[in-house]
């Protein structure tokens, strides 16, 4: 498992935000001979071509066209974002005459407690204005690659009930310290240095805190990996590796990465947007397909919605379903929900199980307890724009939405093998 673990860890370390994750996928695609397309230009596609397109710098769709006429589209969708603290505008706050803290707000449904007392830094993108009078600016990625800020806990002596449970107030309890009183006005100077520009030329920003604790392989048999952003970079990157290896002579194969899943997907770059729909339409138009022929292609298509799943927790076994209790290192987790929060049905589940068997990859199942409401993911949201047969899967993990999550090392290779097999399959579900 060493190779797959090391590759994933390296990708996570280079990808502290969704913007960096997409940029790093772009670099790997370019190394593998893919051509970048722009939504602002007319596409000229060729049979046998390999292409990718981005939206907002935080979502990306890559695809390979077969050399012969294609029947449909085979897609794996994941997401680039993770819960974090976003830095607000005018963020610096002088506190107690001794510190400068940063004004932040929650992005996504996060576990707050693990953010305390660990080294953090700041990354994201800034818009840098161009020269002259034109309304023109360029996006620049930044990562202040040092231990920069910390959110300190309040000592037990001042909160004797701290271990009895605490309701966190982000505006009061979770503002990170960036330095002492002399550090006033330092944040944007550091950001400008990372961007390679003058601070006065930064006109806006999307900046996030991220966890600096290094990834760790641990356990009696080195069976677990703990790292930041496993949800959903594990699915994103492992499926991407399978996508790069695969070949399909009958279908367009696509690797789809949406942003903003953690906040509902209802943005121009989210799963509820037209990004995937627009891309599919452009591909069909590029090869002269009529609308009827495009709809036939969609009917012959299949999507895997890949977003991590909950492993059974050793200290809270009662939180899991009585019988559907996924374990780490035991393979693909097929996710079900009667109310279609997950899109899996008997048709898509059958296809998924047979692909697992063909890839010699184990699979297991997840459902919520019937008295616990679960969340939704990419599949059902994307289906409002592009209606194709879809199965929801994930890899089992602990501490979902913590800044330091845990997965099984073997599952990384399982998902890569599953993805390779899926992309080269010919699915016939009648």
N, C-alpha and C positions, 0 to 999 in steps of 0.2 A: 504493500500500500504506500510505500515511501514516496514514489514518484508522484502519484495523484495528490497526496496530502501536501507535498512541498509546492506543487504547482498552484493548488488552491490557496494555500497560505500566502504565497508570493503575490497572487492576484489581489487578495484581500488587503494586504499591506500597502499595495499601490493604489487602492481604491477606497479612500476614506469617505467618499460621498458618491451619490449616483452619477454626478458629472464625471468623476474620475473613472468609475467603473465603465461607463460608455466609452470614454476616451481610450481606455486600455483595450476594450474589445475592438475598437476601430484599428488600433495599432496591430493587433494580432490578425485581423482580417486583411489588412494591407500586406502584411508579411506573407499571407497565403493567397495572394493574387486577386483579391476582391477589389472591385471598382466602386468608389463612392459616388452616389447619386445625390442630387439636391431637389428638395420639393419646390424650389423656385425656378426650376428649369424643366424643359421637356426631356423625357427619358428616351434613350435610344438603346433598346435591349437586343441582345443576340442570343440565339440558342447556344447552350453550353456556357453561357456567361455566369459570372459570380459577382454579386452586387450587395451594397448595403446603403441604407439611408437613415439619418438621424432626425429627431425632432426635439427641440429645446436643449440639445446637448445632453439630455438625460434619459432618452428612450432611443432604441436602435432596432431596426429590422434588417437582418441579413438573409440573403436567399441565393439559391443555386438553381439555374434553369437547365433542364435536361436538353440533350441535343435533338431529341425527337419531340413531336407534339406531346404536350402533357395532359394528364387526366384531371388533376386537381392539385391541392396544396396540402403538404404535411407540415405542421407547425408545432413547436414547443414554445410556450410563453412563460416567462418568469418576470420578476421585477427587480429594479436596480436600487430602490430606496429602502431605508431602514429607519425605525424610530430614533430620534435624536433631539437635541436642543438646537433650535435655530436662533442665531444672533439677530436681535432686533435692530432697527434703525437707531442711530444716536445711542450706541449701546453702553457707553461708559458711565458708571455711577460712582461718585465718591462716597465712601462709607466710613463712618466712625473716625474720620480725620486720619485714618491710618492705611486704608486700602482703596483700590479701585476694583470694582466688580463689574460684571457684564450683564446687561439686561437681555434675558433669553426667554423663549417660549417653547412649549412642547410641540414637536412634530410627530404625530402618530400616537398610538396607544402604547405607551412605554412603561416598563418597570423602572421606577425612579430610584429606589434605594441603592442599586448597584452602581450608580453614577457617583456616589460619594467617595471621597478619600482615595482617588486613583488619578494618575497623571492623564490629562486630557490636552488636546490641542484643537486647532481650528482649521477647517478646509472648506472649499467650495469654489464659487466663481465670482469674478468681479467684471463689471462692464467698464472698459477704459475708453474714454472719448478720443476721437481722432483729431488731427490738426485741421485748421480752417474753420469755416462757418457752417459747413454741412452738418446735418443731424446724423452723425455717424459715430458708432462705437463698436468695439470688438470685445468678445467674451474671452477672458483669460482665466485658466484654472489656477488656483492657489492652494498650497498646503504648507502651513507653517510647521515644518518638520522638526519640532522640539517639544519637550514637555513644557507647556505654556500656561495652562490654567488648572485649577483644582476647586472642587466643591467640598468644603470641609463639613464634617458632621459636628453637631453640637455635643459637647462632652456629656457623659452620663450624669455627672455631678449636677448639671444644670437642667437635666430632663430625666428625672428618676423613672418616668413611665415610658422611656424611649423604646424599651423592649416589649412593651405591651401593645404595640401597634401605633402607627402614626399616619395621619392624613397629610400628605405633602402639599404645600402651597408653593407653586413654582415661583411666583413673584417674590416670595419671602425666603423660602428655604433652599432654593436651588440655583442661586446666582453665583457663578464661579468667580473666584479671585484671579485677576490677571497680574496683580502686583501691588506694591505699596503706594503710598501717596505720590511718590515721585514718578510713577508710571502713567500718570494722566496723559491722555492723547497718544498712547503708544500703540493701541491696537491697529488702527488704520495705517500707521507707519510700517508696522510689521507686515501687514497685508500688501501694502504697496511694494515693499522690498521683495516679497515672494512673487509678486506679479511682474516685477521688473519695470515699474513705472513710477512716476511722481504721484504722490498721494493726492494732489489736487486734480489729477486726471481720472480718478475713480469716481464714477457718477452713481453707481448702485452696486449692490452685492447680494448674493445668496450664500451665507456662511453658516456652518454647522460645527458644533462640538463633536469630537470623535475620541474614542477610547484609544489610549496609547499602549495598553498592556499587550505584550507580545503573545501571539498564539502559542498554544501548548498542547503537545500530545502527552497523554497521561493514562493512568490505570495500571493495574498489575501486569497486564499484557499489552500495554500501549494501545488500548482499544478505543480511546476517546480523543477527540480533538475539541479544544475550546478556543474560540476566537471571536472577534467582533463581526457583526453583519452576516453571520451564517444564513440567517433569514433575510434575503433570499439569494445571496451570492453563491451559496453552495449549489442550489439548483441552476442558477444562471450559468455558472462557469462549467459545471460538470456536463450539462446538456450542450453547452457550446463546444466542448471538446468532442463530444459525440457527433455533433453537426459537422465539424471540420473533417472528420474522418470518413463520413458516410457518402454513399453514391446511390442515386435513384434515377433510373432511366425513364420512369413513367410519370413522376410527380415533381413539382417544384417543392424543394425542401426549404424551410424557413425557420430561423431562430429569432424569436420576438422578445424584446425586453422593454417593458413598460415602466414608467415612473409613477410615483404617487399612489401606489397600491395601499400604502399604510394610512392614507387620508381619504380613501374612498374612490380613487381612480377617475374622478370627474374633472379632469383637466385636459388641455389640448394634447398632452403627451401621456395620458392615462389610458387604461384599458377601456374606459367608456367613451374615449374619443374616436375620431374617424381615422386615426393613424393607420391601423391595420387595414381597414376597409378601403382607404384611399390607395394604399400600396397594392393591394390585390387588384383593384380596378385598373391601376396603371399597368400592371403586368399583363393583364388580359388585353387591354387596349394596345399595348406594345406589340402584341402578336396577332392583332387584327380580329380578335374574338368579338362576336356580337354580344349583346346583353344576355340573350338566351344561352349562348355558349358559356358565358361567364358564370351564370347561375348553375349550369350543369357542372362546371368545375368545382364550385362550392359544394354541391351535393356529393361530389366525389372526394371531399376533403376531410381532414381529421386534425384535431388539436389536442395536445397534451398541455394542460394547465399545471405548471410545476411550481409549487410553493410549499415550504416545509410544513411538516406535521408534528403533532405533539406525541412524544414518547411517554409511556407510562412513567410516572414519577415515583421513586421508591418510598418517599415519605408521605405521599398523598395518593395512594392507590385507589382510594374511594372516589377520586375525581374522574376516573376513567370509566368508560363503558364496561359492563360486566364481562364481555367476551372479546370486543374489538380493542385490543390493547397493544399498540405497536411498541416494538423494542428497537433500540439502536443496533446497527450492524446486522439487521435481518431483512434488509432489502427495501424495495419500492413500497411506499404506503399508498394504497388506493383509498381515496376519501369519499365518503357517502353522506348525503343529507336528504331526507325526504322532502324538505321544503326548497330544495335546489339551491341552497347556499353553495354546495358543491354540485357540479353538473353531471357527475358520474351516474349512469344508468346501466341497465343490463347489457345494452349494446356496446357502449364504450368500455365498460369493465371487461367484457369478454375479449375485446381487441387487446386491451392492455395486458391482461393475464397471458394471452397467447404470445404477445411480444416478449414478455418476461421469460416465458418458457423457452422461446427460440433463442433468447440471449443468455440462457442459463443463469438468470438472475432471480433470486427469491422475491416474493411479494407478500404483503400483509394488508390488513384493512383497518381503517379508522372511522369511527362514528362518535359523535358527542353522546354523552349521557342524554337520555330522553327528557330529563328535567333541567338541562343546561343548554342555553342558547349559544350556538357557535357563530363564529364570524364567517364572512364570505371571502372569496379570493378572486383571481383573474378570470376564471372560466365563465362564470355566469354573467359577469359584467361585460366581458368582451363579446359574449353571445348576443347582447342587445344591438351590436353593430354588425357582427359577422356570425351568422347562425350556421354552425357546423357541428358534427358529432364531436363531443369533447369529454375527456376524462380528467378528473382532478387527482393529482398525485403529489407526493412530497417525500422528503426524507425525515425520519424520526429524529427529533431533537429535544433537549431540555432547555429550560430558561428562555423560551421564546420571548423576544422583545426586551431582553436584557442587553446591555452593551457588551456582554461577554457570554456567549451562548455555547452549547455543547452538542456535538453530533458524533456519530460512529465513523471511524476511519474507513471501514470497509464499504460503507454506503456511498462514498464518493465514487469509487470505481463501479459500483453497481449501477448508479445513475448514468455514468458515462457509457457503459456497455448497453444499457437499456436504450439510451438515446440513439446510439449508432444503429442498433437493430430496428428501432422505430423508423428512422429516416430512410432506411433501405427496404422497408417492407412494402407489400402490396396488400392493403387491407380491404376485405370484402365482407361486409356485415349486411346481410339481407333480411 
